[in-house]
Amino acid sequence: MRHLSLFHSLLLVLFSLPLAAQEAEVSGTVTGVNGDTLVGCSVQVVGSVIGDVTGVDGHYRLEVPPGRIRILASYIGYENFDTTIRVTPTDRHIELDIRMGESFVEMGEVIVFGRRASGQAQALRLQQSAITQQTIIHSELFNKYPDITLAETVQRMPGVTITRNRGEGELVQVRGLPEQYTAISLNGQRLPAVQPEADRAGSLDIIQSNLVEQVRVIKARSADMDADAIGGTVDFRIRQPERQFEVLLQGGGGSNFGFDRFNPQGSGIQQGAAVLNSELSDETIYGLIAGSYFRHARGNRMQRFDYGDDGVTGQEVSRVRPIDTDRVTAKKGMIGAIELRPSIYNRLRLSYNYSAVDEDVYTREVNFWGRENARENRIATKWQEQRRLNMVALEVENNFPNAQLAYALSFASTSERLTDRQRAVNSVAGGNAEPLTPEEYLSLTADDTRYPGQGLPRTATEQERLNLEEDIAIGGINYTRYTNANRSSFFRAGARYRIKERSYQEFFVRQTGDRGPDVGPGGFADLDSEARLVENPDLEAGPNYTAGEKIAAGYLMYVNNWNAKLSTSMGLRYEYTDLDYALALSGQVDSSSYNDLFPSLNVTYRVRRDRQFRLAYYEAIARVPYATLVPTLDYAERRQARLDVFSIGNPTVAPTYSRNIDVGFERYGRNDGLISIGAYAKFLENPTVRTAEFALINQQPSLGYSIANTADATLLGLELGFYQNLAFLNPGWRFLNLNGNVNFNSYKLDGQSSEDATLAQAPRRSANLSVVYSNPKQRLNLVIAGNYRSSTLDLLQDGQPVWINAVISLDFAADYELFKDISAYARLNNATDHASERYIGKPDQDNSLLLSTTQYGVWGVLGLRWRPGGANF
């Protein structure tokens, strides 16, 4: 309720504002089918008095305001040309050349030709004219790829790498920095976290890529952007209402070829999507509704090793822990939006996004306690996990003769629930254990047992529930005032208020002794046939906490286009941060606050129309996660303490500050081509490292995670990106495109001279290369996409560095138009099935020790798509 006053205030401002006009130039040439110029062709902005008539050279010129503009060209004997373009406040001139097709009454079909900035071409135009350095891709491009999650889509952009969870892309890292240094937003509004502890890293596996229209990776910051984006900002734009009527239906099925033989629900994959986009009222109201569904039944096999008493010291393996996991994941998403355009000078959009992930998980784990120690634990675990995201946003733009006022209000809520995690432990020690050689011991699987002739009694039964909720409410306003008649410079000022609230609840009960049946040799408890220990557990008595964060910000910036070649932006942002928390068991409460100023400067120099240099300097912050600031007084306060991992608080950890310098070059070519080169330096104060402490909890090896500050660091990086049609090499290759990027990063930690000294979770190298064959004549699209990520320091476990190996993945996609408006598609993911491995020490060093190896298998999908009146290519 406390957020409603802000909402009412913004609505009052919205409906009390007068409307007026502001223009930008759109010009071009109108030609016929044979390339001859058309004299006297009428070109109009629909819904206004703005228009022009072409002269003897076929040229026209319009002055239009920012926003989405519908342009209609008409000429006697020719079919009307009707298109929509987007004009940003920074646009000064837009070229729109129109080619019109002849219209004959006796013809059953009329073909209209036009060259305009749409789809990926529109995205590149926005990228080129943006104030800050960024990369933008449109769904027209990334929907051709076999991506399941948005993270996998983003990894194909320069300067971006991802981390994977269970073989699927989940978290995004920009310019060689850990994921908590990257801001994630949806339609410009920050997303709440969907992870229990890593609450600064936005998870992207919950939103499906076919609901998104555009992805922007903003690599430098201007004053009107949030300051907590050291690495950059990834902004996802969901599908928006358009003038053109659109219908899309698609559905498919497939199979997982991984480790799923225990899974009673099989290994199938089902996929579906639907879109309906329409004009609801002539030129004033537009609506969109879209939905997506993806169900994946798959498994994975992991082999874990512990060394010494604490899991990492010593050279001899102390425990072998094979784990088989079966998982059924169902992802559902829905978006709805309505847009009001009372005139071309203002716009109101109300949008809603719902995303859900439901998972049923069953794991079978065995602990073999040493080759000489005959102890064996057989552990069966079963649970359901539910994640939800709800987000509603109101966006408004009003244009005046020399100014623009834009404001937005959003509310987002996420939740994660772990429902009745049941665990049964059957154990035996001593007796007639089967002797093993060292090689046999290290290769044990979850199917094996050292007691082939006897059953294992039940020694413990556990039940747990977890409930995490986080809400974000954001209100912001931006006022732009143009300082001259040609709108080449302007001041912009604004304010933003962000409230985050989080609550964590957990229930746990453990019963020891003979509480269940014995399991046979090599078997596991059947949890489906066992009742819960507590039918209606009380979550109020667990290691619970509440936490809140309030950020108030204000800024002022000045943008000037000095001439056709040089543009600058400079500004200063102020942010006030207030934090508070309360522990449920101890009753301890605390709060803190701090203030910061963040300057920024962006310079763009255009050598010529299609080539430009960029320079940026900005300062930024990475705030500390909630879970780390909430202290752990004793074992009873530890969160997730019974999932083999638990959280250890560190209230003394400080935020990370960064001074950043970016230099870039962009060359825009024909056929939507692009080559970009970027170099950057980031000077980090108080960067953080993730730490882990080994502990035996209820005789089960467990890890306690926390975050600590480490030495100041310097990051130097270089990135290269390209999207290029190959027609310039050979006209016969005009249907081939190469899309790729390469990223190099170098780290130096103060006071450390070792070459291995690096930031945690920050890859030194990454690369992506895709070959895209798109031939409308053959009605065929083919994509081969490869991804590489170098070995990466993950964390420090009891003082020892733990690294993740280099990973190479390969995916395939194919689309073929069977009939008009009907296409078949095929996807093959994770074709290399590259194992994910963790080591003590760098993987390529002789003295490194393997901690774990995991494989997820290959999966594929076949399906059909129906898109009446739409373009499949």
Residue pairs with C-beta under 8 A, 6 or more apart in sequence:
3 411
3 473
3 499
6 409
6 473
6 475
6 497
7 394
7 409
7 475
10 394
10 396
10 407
10 409
10 475
10 477
13 407
14 348
14 396
14 398
14 407
17 346
17 398
17 405
18 400
19 342
19 343
19 345
19 346
19 398
19 399
20 345
20 399
20 400
20 401
21 65
21 345
21 399
21 401
22 65
22 66
22 345
22 399
22 400
22 401
22 402
22 403
22 404
22 482
22 487
23 63
23 64
23 65
23 487
24 63
24 64
24 65
24 66
24 87
24 91
24 92
24 93
24 94
24 487
25 61
25 62
25 63
25 64
25 92
25 93
25 94
26 61
26 62
26 63
26 64
26 69
26 71
26 85
26 87
26 93
26 94
26 96
27 59
27 60
27 61
27 62
27 93
27 94
27 95
27 96
28 59
28 60
28 95
28 96
28 97
28 98
29 37
29 54
29 57
29 58
29 59
29 60
29 97
29 98
30 37
30 38
30 41
30 43
30 54
30 58
30 60
30 73
30 75
30 97
30 98
30 99
30 100
31 37
31 38
31 58
31 97
31 98
31 99
31 100
32 38
32 78
32 99
32 100
32 102
33 99
33 100
33 101
33 102
33 113
35 99
37 54
37 56
37 57
37 58
38 54
38 58
38 75
38 78
38 100
39 54
39 55
39 56
39 58
40 53
40 54
40 75
41 53
41 54
41 58
41 60
41 73
41 74
41 75
41 98
41 100
42 51
42 52
42 53
42 73
42 74
42 75
43 51
43 52
43 53
43 54
43 60
43 62
43 71
43 72
43 73
43 98
44 50
44 51
44 71
44 72
44 73
44 74
45 51
45 62
45 64
45 69
45 70
45 71
45 72
45 344
46 70
46 71
46 72
46 283
47 70
47 283
47 341
47 343
47 344
48 343
48 344
50 62
50 63
50 64
50 344
51 62
52 60
52 61
52 62
53 60
54 60
62 71
64 87
64 344
65 87
65 344
65 345
65 399
66 87
66 88
66 89
66 91
66 397
66 399
66 404
67 86
67 87
67 344
67 345
67 346
67 347
67 397
67 399
68 84
68 85
68 86
68 87
68 341
68 347
69 84
69 85
69 86
69 87
69 344
70 82
70 83
70 84
70 243
70 283
71 82
71 83
71 84
71 85
71 96
72 80
72 81
72 82
73 80
73 81
73 82
73 98
73 100
74 80
74 81
75 100
77 102
77 103
78 100
78 101
78 102
78 103
79 100
79 101
79 102
79 103
79 110
79 111
79 112
80 112
81 98
81 99
81 100
81 112
81 114
83 96
83 114
83 116
83 118
84 242
84 243
84 244
85 94
85 96
85 116
85 117
85 122
86 122
86 126
87 94
88 126
88 129
89 404
89 480
89 490
90 129
90 130
90 131
90 559
91 129
92 486
92 487
92 488
92 561
94 117
94 125
96 116
96 117
97 115
97 116
98 114
98 115
98 116
99 113
99 114
99 115
100 112
100 113
100 114
101 110
101 111
101 112
101 113
103 110
104 110
117 125
119 138
119 139
119 140
119 141
120 137
120 138
120 140
120 141
120 672
121 672
122 138
123 136
123 137
123 138
123 141
123 214
124 136
124 668
124 672
124 674
126 136
127 134
127 135
127 136
127 666
127 674
128 612
128 666
128 668
130 136
131 222
131 559
131 567
131 569
131 602
131 604
132 218
132 219
132 220
132 221
132 222
132 225
132 569
132 602
132 616
133 218
133 219
133 220
133 602
133 614
133 616
133 662
133 664
133 678
134 216
134 217
134 218
134 219
134 220
135 157
135 158
135 159
135 216
135 217
135 219
135 676
135 721
136 214
136 215
136 216
136 217
137 153
137 156
137 157
137 214
137 215
138 213
138 214
139 210
139 212
139 213
139 214
139 239
141 723
141 739
142 153
142 156
142 209
142 215
143 209
143 210
144 772
144 774
144 781
144 783
144 813
144 815
145 152
145 153
145 156
145 770
145 783
145 785
145 811
145 813
146 783
146 785
146 811
146 812
146 813
146 827
146 828
146 829
147 153
147 169
147 209
147 811
148 168
148 169
148 208
148 209
148 294
148 829
149 168
149 169
149 170
149 204
149 205
149 207
149 208
149 209
150 169
150 204
150 205
150 207
150 208
150 209
150 212
150 215
150 236
151 162
151 163
151 168
151 169
151 170
151 171
151 172
151 204
151 205
152 162
152 168
152 169
152 209
153 209
153 212
153 215
154 160
154 162
154 169
154 172
154 204
154 215
154 217
154 234
155 161
155 162
155 169
155 172
155 768
155 787
156 739
156 741
156 768
156 770
156 785
157 215
157 217
157 721
157 741
158 676
158 678
158 719
158 720
158 721
158 741
158 743
159 174
159 175
159 217
159 219
159 232
159 678
159 717
159 719
159 721
159 741
159 743
160 172
160 173
160 174
160 217
160 234
160 741
160 743
161 172
161 173
161 176
161 743
161 763
161 766
161 789
162 169
162 170
162 171
162 172
162 173
162 789
163 169
163 170
163 171
163 173
163 179
163 761
164 170
164 807
164 836
165 171
165 205
166 300
166 327
166 856
167 298
167 300
167 830
167 836
167 856
167 857
168 205
169 204
169 205
170 203
170 204
170 205
171 179
171 201
171 202
171 203
171 204
172 179
172 182
172 184
172 202
172 204
172 234
173 179
173 181
173 182
173 231
173 761
173 762
173 763
174 181
174 182
174 217
174 219
174 231
174 232
174 234
175 219
175 231
175 232
175 680
175 682
175 715
175 717
175 719
175 743
175 745
176 231
176 715
176 717
176 743
176 745
176 747
176 759
176 762
176 763
176 764
177 230
177 231
177 682
177 715
177 759
177 762
178 231
178 688
178 759
178 760
178 761
178 762
179 198
179 201
179 202
179 761
180 198
180 200
180 201
180 622
180 625
180 688
181 229
181 230
181 231
181 622
181 656
181 658
182 201
182 202
182 229
182 231
182 232
182 233
182 234
183 190
183 202
183 226
183 228
183 229
183 232
183 233
183 234
184 190
184 191
184 202
184 204
184 233
184 234
184 236
185 191
185 233
185 234
185 235
185 236
186 207
186 235
186 236
186 238
186 353
186 391
186 393
186 412
187 235
187 236
187 237
187 238
187 351
187 393
187 395
187 410
188 235
188 395
188 408
189 391
189 393
189 408
189 410
189 412
189 474
190 226
190 412
190 472
190 474
190 498
191 202
191 389
191 391
191 412
191 414
191 472
192 389
192 412
192 413
192 414
192 470
192 471
192 472
192 500
193 199
193 200
193 201
193 202
193 203
193 414
193 470
194 202
194 203
194 206
194 387
194 389
194 414
194 416
195 201
195 203
195 416
196 416
196 466
196 468
196 504
196 627
196 639
196 640
197 625
197 627
197 639
197 640
197 647
197 705
198 625
198 627
199 470
199 502
199 625
199 626
199 627
200 622
200 623
200 624
200 625
202 234
205 357
206 331
206 355
206 356
206 357
206 387
206 389
207 236
207 333
207 353
207 355
207 389
208 273
208 292
208 294
208 331
208 333
208 355
210 273
210 292
211 238
211 239
211 273
211 290
211 292
211 333
211 335
211 353
212 236
212 237
212 238
212 239
213 237
213 238
213 239
213 240
214 236
214 237
215 234
215 235
215 236
215 237
216 233
216 234
216 235
216 236
216 237
217 232
217 233
217 234
218 225
218 229
218 232
218 233
218 234
218 235
219 232
219 662
219 664
219 678
219 680
220 232
220 600
220 602
220 614
220 616
220 618
220 660
220 662
221 227
221 229
221 233
221 598
221 600
221 616
221 618
221 620
221 660
222 557
222 569
222 571
222 600
222 602
222 618
223 492
223 555
223 556
223 557
223 569
223 570
223 571
223 572
223 573
223 598
223 599
223 600
224 478
224 492
224 494
224 555
224 557
224 571
224 573
225 233
226 233
226 496
226 498
226 553
227 553
227 573
227 575
227 596
227 598
227 619
227 620
227 621
228 620
228 621
228 622
228 623
229 620
230 620
230 621
230 622
230 656
230 658
230 660
230 682
230 684
238 335
238 337
238 351
238 353
239 275
239 277
239 288
239 290
239 335
239 337
240 288
240 337
240 339
240 349
240 351
241 277
241 286
241 287
241 288
241 337
241 338
241 339
241 349
242 277
242 286
242 288
243 279
243 286
244 277
245 277
245 278
245 279
245 869
246 275
246 276
246 277
246 278
246 867
246 869
246 870
247 275
247 276
247 277
247 866
247 867
247 868
247 869
247 870
248 273
248 274
248 275
248 290
248 865
248 866
248 867
248 870
249 273
249 274
249 865
249 866
249 867
250 271
250 272
250 273
250 274
250 825
250 863
250 864
250 865
250 866
251 270
251 271
251 272
251 273
251 863
251 864
252 269
252 270
252 271
252 272
252 825
252 827
252 861
252 862
252 863
252 864
253 268
253 269
253 270
253 271
253 861
253 862
253 863
254 268
254 269
254 271
254 827
254 859
254 860
254 861
254 862
255 267
255 268
255 269
255 859
255 860
256 267
256 268
256 269
256 296
256 297
256 298
256 299
256 857
256 858
256 859
257 267
257 857
257 858
257 859
257 860
258 267
258 298
258 299
258 300
258 301
258 833
258 855
258 856
258 857
258 858
258 859
259 299
259 300
259 301
259 324
259 855
259 857
260 266
260 267
260 297
260 298
260 299
260 326
260 857
261 299
262 299
262 324
262 326
262 362
262 364
263 297
263 299
263 326
263 328
263 362
265 297
265 328
265 360
266 297
267 297
267 298
267 299
268 295
268 297
269 294
269 295
269 296
269 297
269 859
269 860
269 861
270 293
270 294
270 295
271 293
271 294
271 295
271 861
271 863
272 292
272 293
272 294
273 290
273 291
273 292
273 293
274 290
274 291
274 292
275 288
275 289
275 290
276 288
276 289
276 290
277 286
277 287
277 288
277 290
278 286
278 287
278 288
279 285
279 286
280 286
280 287
280 338
283 341
284 340
284 341
284 342
285 338
285 339
285 340
285 341
286 338
286 339
286 341
287 336
287 337
287 338
287 339
288 335
288 336
288 337
288 338
289 334
289 335
289 336
290 334
290 335
290 336
291 332
291 333
291 334
291 335
292 331
292 332
292 333
292 334
293 330
293 331
293 332
293 333
294 329
294 330
294 331
295 328
295 329
295 330
295 331
296 328
296 329
296 330
296 859
297 326
297 327
297 328
297 329
298 326
298 327
298 329
298 856
298 857
298 859
299 324
299 325
299 326
299 327
299 857
300 324
300 325
300 327
300 854
300 855
300 856
300 857
301 322
301 323
301 324
301 325
301 445
301 446
301 854
301 855
302 322
302 323
302 324
302 325
302 852
302 853
302 854
303 320
303 321
303 322
303 323
303 445
303 852
303 853
303 854
304 319
304 320
304 321
304 322
304 323
304 851
304 852
305 317
305 319
305 320
305 321
305 442
305 849
305 850
305 851
305 852
306 312
306 317
306 318
306 319
306 321
306 701
307 313
307 314
307 315
307 316
307 317
307 318
307 840
307 849
308 314
308 316
308 318
309 318
310 694
310 798
311 318
311 694
311 701
311 703
311 797
311 798
312 694
312 797
312 798
312 800
312 802
312 840
312 851
313 798
313 800
315 849
317 370
317 371
317 441
317 442
318 369
318 370
319 367
319 368
319 369
319 370
319 701
320 367
320 368
320 441
320 442
320 444
321 365
321 366
321 367
321 368
321 701
322 365
322 366
322 444
322 445
322 446
322 448
323 363
323 364
323 365
323 366
323 446
324 363
324 364
324 365
324 445
324 446
325 361
325 362
325 363
325 364
326 361
326 362
326 363
327 359
327 360
327 361
327 362
328 359
328 360
329 357
329 358
329 359
330 357
330 358
330 359
331 355
331 356
331 357
332 354
332 355
332 356
332 358
333 353
333 354
333 355
333 356
334 353
334 354
334 355
335 351
335 352
335 353
335 354
336 351
336 352
337 349
337 350
337 351
337 352
338 349
338 350
338 351
339 347
339 348
339 349
339 350
340 347
340 348
340 349
341 347
341 348
345 398
345 399
346 396
346 397
346 398
346 399
347 395
347 396
347 397
348 394
348 395
348 396
349 393
349 394
349 395
349 396
350 392
350 393
350 394
351 392
351 393
351 395
352 390
352 391
352 392
352 393
353 389
353 390
353 391
353 392
354 388
354 389
354 390
354 391
355 388
355 389
356 386
356 387
356 388
356 389
357 385
357 386
357 387
358 384
358 385
358 386
358 387
359 384
359 385
359 386
360 384
361 381
361 382
361 383
361 384
361 385
362 380
362 381
362 382
362 527
363 379
363 380
363 381
363 382
364 378
364 379
364 380
364 446
364 524
365 378
365 379
365 380
365 381
365 446
366 376
366 377
366 378
366 379
366 444
366 446
366 448
366 449
367 375
367 376
367 377
367 379
367 700
367 701
368 375
368 376
368 441
368 444
368 450
369 375
369 376
369 377
369 429
371 436
371 438
371 441
373 429
374 429
374 430
374 431
374 433
374 450
375 427
375 428
375 429
375 430
376 427
376 428
376 429
376 433
376 449
376 450
376 451
376 456
377 425
377 426
377 427
377 459
377 699
377 700
378 425
378 426
378 427
378 449
378 456
378 519
378 523
378 524
378 525
379 423
379 424
379 425
379 426
379 524
379 700
380 423
380 424
380 524
380 525
380 526
380 527
381 421
381 422
381 423
381 424
381 527
382 421
382 422
382 423
382 527
382 528
383 418
383 419
383 420
383 421
383 422
383 464
384 418
384 419
384 420
385 416
385 417
385 418
385 419
386 415
386 416
386 417
386 419
387 414
387 415
387 416
387 417
388 413
388 414
388 415
388 416
389 412
389 413
389 414
390 412
390 413
390 414
391 410
391 411
391 412
391 413
392 410
392 411
392 412
393 408
393 409
393 410
393 411
394 408
394 409
394 410
395 406
395 408
396 406
396 407
396 408
397 404
397 405
397 406
398 404
398 405
398 406
402 481
402 482
403 479
403 480
403 481
403 482
404 479
404 480
405 477
405 478
405 479
405 480
406 477
406 478
406 480
407 475
407 476
407 477
407 478
408 474
408 475
408 476
409 474
409 475
409 476
410 472
410 473
410 474
411 471
411 472
411 473
411 474
412 471
412 472
413 469
413 470
413 471
413 472
414 469
414 470
414 471
415 467
415 468
415 469
415 470
416 466
416 467
416 468
417 465
417 466
417 467
417 468
418 464
418 465
418 466
418 467
419 465
420 463
420 464
420 465
420 532
421 462
421 463
421 464
421 465
421 466
421 643
422 461
422 462
422 463
422 527
422 530
422 532
423 460
423 461
423 462
423 463
423 464
424 458
424 460
424 461
424 462
424 516
424 524
424 525
424 527
424 530
425 458
425 459
425 460
425 461
425 462
425 700
426 456
426 457
426 458
426 459
426 516
426 518
426 519
426 524
426 525
427 456
427 457
427 459
428 451
428 454
428 456
428 457
431 451
431 454
432 451
432 453
432 454
433 450
433 451
434 450
434 451
434 452
436 444
436 450
447 522
448 522
449 521
449 522
451 521
452 521
452 522
453 521
454 521
455 518
455 519
455 520
455 521
455 523
456 518
456 519
456 521
456 523
457 514
457 518
458 513
458 514
458 515
458 516
458 517
458 518
458 519
458 525
459 512
459 513
460 510
460 511
460 512
460 513
460 515
460 698
461 510
461 511
461 515
461 516
461 530
461 533
462 508
462 509
462 510
462 511
462 533
462 642
463 507
463 508
463 509
463 532
463 533
463 534
463 537
464 506
464 507
464 508
464 509
464 642
464 643
465 506
465 507
465 537
465 539
466 504
466 505
466 506
466 507
466 640
467 503
467 504
467 505
467 506
467 539
468 502
468 503
468 504
468 505
469 502
469 503
470 500
470 501
470 502
470 503
471 499
471 500
471 501
471 502
472 498
472 499
472 500
473 498
473 499
474 496
474 497
474 498
474 499
475 496
475 497
476 494
476 495
476 496
476 497
477 494
477 495
477 496
478 492
478 493
478 494
479 492
479 493
479 494
480 490
480 491
480 492
481 490
481 491
481 492
482 489
482 490
483 489
483 490
483 491
488 560
488 561
488 562
489 558
489 559
489 560
489 561
490 558
490 559
491 556
491 557
491 558
491 559
492 556
492 557
492 558
492 559
492 571
493 554
493 555
493 556
493 557
494 554
494 555
495 552
495 553
495 554
495 555
496 551
496 552
496 553
496 554
497 550
497 551
497 552
497 553
498 549
498 550
498 551
498 552
498 553
499 548
499 549
499 550
500 548
500 549
500 550
501 546
501 547
501 548
501 549
502 546
502 547
502 548
502 626
503 544
503 545
503 546
504 544
504 545
504 546
504 639
505 539
505 540
505 542
505 544
506 539
506 542
506 543
506 544
506 639
506 640
507 534
507 537
507 538
507 539
507 541
507 542
508 542
508 641
508 642
509 533
509 534
509 537
510 642
510 698
511 533
516 525
516 530
517 525
519 525
540 584
541 584
541 585
542 584
543 584
543 585
543 636
543 637
543 638
543 639
543 641
544 583
544 584
544 585
545 581
545 582
545 583
545 584
545 630
545 639
546 581
546 582
546 584
547 579
547 580
547 581
547 582
547 626
547 629
547 630
548 579
548 580
548 581
549 577
549 578
549 579
549 623
549 626
550 577
550 578
551 575
551 576
551 577
551 578
552 575
552 576
553 573
553 574
553 575
553 576
554 573
554 574
555 571
555 572
555 573
555 574
556 571
556 572
557 569
557 570
557 571
557 572
557 600
558 569
558 570
558 571
559 567
559 568
559 569
560 567
560 568
560 569
561 567
562 568
564 606
565 605
565 606
565 607
566 603
566 604
566 605
566 606
567 603
567 604
567 606
568 601
568 602
568 603
568 604
569 600
569 601
569 602
569 603
570 599
570 600
570 601
570 602
571 599
571 600
572 597
572 598
572 599
572 600
573 597
573 598
573 599
573 600
574 595
574 596
574 597
574 598
575 595
575 596
575 598
575 621
576 593
576 594
576 595
577 593
577 594
577 595
577 596
577 623
578 591
578 592
578 593
579 591
579 592
579 593
579 629
580 589
580 590
580 591
580 592
581 589
581 590
581 591
581 626
581 629
581 630
582 588
582 589
583 589
583 630
583 631
583 633
583 637
585 636
585 637
586 633
586 637
588 631
588 633
590 651
594 655
596 621
598 618
598 619
598 620
598 621
599 617
599 618
599 619
600 616
600 617
600 618
600 619
601 615
601 616
601 617
601 618
602 614
602 615
602 616
602 618
603 614
603 615
603 616
604 612
604 613
604 614
605 612
605 613
605 614
605 615
606 612
607 613
610 667
610 668
610 669
611 665
611 666
611 667
611 668
612 665
612 666
613 663
613 664
613 665
614 662
614 663
614 664
614 665
614 666
615 662
615 663
615 664
616 660
616 661
616 662
616 663
617 659
617 660
617 661
617 662
618 660
619 657
619 658
619 659
619 660
620 657
620 658
620 660
621 655
621 656
621 657
621 658
622 655
622 656
622 658
622 688
623 655
624 653
624 654
624 655
624 688
624 707
625 707
627 639
627 647
627 649
628 647
628 649
628 650
628 651
628 653
628 706
628 707
629 649
629 650
629 651
629 653
630 649
630 651
631 637
631 649
631 650
631 651
632 638
632 647
632 648
632 649
635 641
637 649
638 646
638 647
638 648
638 704
639 646
639 647
640 646
640 647
641 697
641 702
642 697
642 698
644 697
644 700
644 701
644 702
644 703
645 702
645 703
645 704
645 705
646 697
646 702
646 703
646 704
646 705
647 704
647 705
647 706
648 693
648 704
648 705
648 706
649 706
650 706
650 707
650 708
653 688
653 707
653 708
653 709
654 686
654 709
655 686
656 684
656 685
656 686
656 687
656 688
656 709
657 684
657 685
657 686
658 682
658 683
658 684
658 685
659 682
659 683
660 680
660 681
660 682
660 683
661 680
661 681
661 682
662 678
662 679
662 680
663 678
663 679
663 680
664 676
664 677
664 678
664 679
665 676
665 677
665 678
666 674
666 675
666 676
667 674
667 675
667 676
668 674
669 675
669 724
669 725
670 725
671 725
671 727
671 734
671 737
672 723
672 725
673 722
673 723
673 724
673 725
674 721
674 722
674 723
674 724
675 721
675 722
675 724
676 719
676 720
676 721
676 722
677 718
677 719
677 720
677 721
678 717
678 718
678 719
678 720
678 721
679 716
679 717
679 718
679 719
680 715
680 716
680 717
680 718
680 719
681 714
681 715
681 716
681 717
682 714
682 715
682 717
683 712
683 713
683 714
684 712
684 713
684 714
684 715
684 759
685 712
686 709
686 712
687 709
687 710
687 711
687 712
687 713
687 759
688 707
688 708
688 709
688 710
688 760
689 707
689 708
689 709
689 710
689 759
689 760
689 795
689 796
690 705
690 706
690 707
690 760
690 761
690 794
690 795
690 796
691 705
691 706
691 707
691 708
691 795
691 796
691 797
692 703
692 704
692 705
692 706
692 795
692 796
692 797
692 798
692 802
693 703
693 704
693 706
693 797
693 798
694 701
694 702
694 703
694 797
694 798
695 702
695 703
695 704
696 702
703 797
705 795
710 749
711 749
711 750
711 751
711 752
712 749
712 750
713 747
713 748
713 749
713 750
713 759
714 747
714 748
715 745
715 746
715 747
715 759
715 762
716 745
716 746
716 748
717 743
717 744
717 745
717 746
718 743
718 744
719 741
719 742
719 743
719 744
720 741
720 742
720 743
721 740
721 741
722 738
722 739
722 740
722 741
723 737
723 738
723 739
724 737
724 738
724 739
725 734
725 736
725 737
726 733
726 734
726 736
726 737
726 738
727 733
727 734
735 773
735 774
735 775
736 771
736 772
736 773
737 771
737 772
737 773
737 774
738 769
738 770
738 771
738 772
739 768
739 769
739 770
739 772
740 767
740 768
740 769
740 770
741 767
741 768
742 765
742 766
742 767
743 763
743 765
743 766
743 767
744 764
744 765
745 762
745 763
745 764
745 765
746 764
747 757
747 758
747 759
747 762
747 764
748 757
749 757
749 758
749 759
756 801
756 842
758 764
758 793
759 793
760 793
760 794
760 795
760 796
761 792
761 793
761 794
761 795
762 792
762 793
763 789
763 790
763 791
763 792
764 790
764 791
764 792
765 788
765 789
765 790
766 787
766 788
766 789
766 790
767 787
767 788
768 785
768 786
768 787
768 788
769 785
769 786
770 783
770 784
770 785
770 786
771 782
771 783
771 784
772 781
772 782
772 783
773 780
773 781
773 782
773 783
774 780
774 781
774 782
774 873
775 781
775 873
776 873
779 816
779 817
779 823
779 872
779 873
780 814
780 815
780 816
780 817
781 813
781 814
781 815
781 816
781 872
781 873
782 813
782 814
783 811
783 812
783 813
783 814
784 810
784 811
784 812
785 810
785 811
785 812
785 813
786 808
786 809
786 810
786 811
787 808
787 809
787 810
787 811
788 806
788 807
788 808
789 806
789 807
790 806
791 803
791 804
791 805
791 806
791 842
791 843
791 844
792 803
792 804
793 801
793 802
793 803
794 802
794 803
794 804
794 838
795 802
796 802
797 840
800 840
800 841
801 840
801 841
801 842
802 838
802 839
802 840
802 851
803 838
803 839
803 840
803 841
803 842
803 843
803 848
804 836
804 837
804 838
804 839
805 835
805 836
805 837
805 838
805 839
805 843
806 843
807 834
807 836
808 832
808 834
809 830
809 831
809 832
809 834
810 830
810 831
810 832
811 827
811 828
811 829
811 830
811 831
812 826
812 827
812 828
812 831
813 825
813 826
813 827
813 828
814 825
814 826
815 823
815 824
815 825
815 826
815 865
815 872
815 873
816 823
816 824
816 825
817 823
817 872
817 873
818 824
818 864
821 866
821 867
821 868
821 869
821 870
821 872
822 864
822 865
822 866
823 864
823 865
823 867
823 872
824 862
824 863
824 864
824 865
825 861
825 862
825 863
825 864
825 865
826 860
826 861
826 862
826 863
827 860
827 861
828 858
828 859
828 860
829 858
829 859
829 860
830 856
830 857
830 858
830 859
831 858
833 855
833 856
833 857
833 858
835 853
835 854
835 855
836 853
836 854
836 855
836 856
837 843
837 850
837 851
837 852
837 853
837 854
838 850
838 851
838 852
838 853
839 848
839 849
839 850
839 851
840 848
840 849
840 851
841 847
841 848
841 849
842 848
865 872
